[in-house]
Amino acid sequence: MTFVRCPLLEEQEVKQRQSNLIHSYYVPKDVLNATFDSIDKEEGGRQEAIWRRENCKALPK
């Protein structure tokens, strides 16, 4: 005698495992839509970080 699992139960378990992996986080729209173009480049310490980002260089530690 062999045990055959119900296909509907298997499908439900797969969906449940997938939904357990999905988590939602609130992200403000201004952060979600932020780009380097929207940053004030004249603001002090950000100039070097923006320059390094545009030139693909790492910031010193």
VENZI-V416363 format. One record per backbone hydrogen bond with DSSP energy under -1.0 kcal/mol. NH is the residue of the N-H (numbers start at 1). CO is the residue of the C=O. If there is no record, write none. Layout:
nh = {NH,NH}
co = {CO,CO}
//
This chain:
nh = {10,11,12,13,14,15,16,17,18,19,20,32,33,43,46,47,50,51,52,53,54,55,56,57}
co = {6,7,8,9,10,11,12,13,14,15,16,28,29,40,43,44,46,47,48,49,50,51,53,52}
//
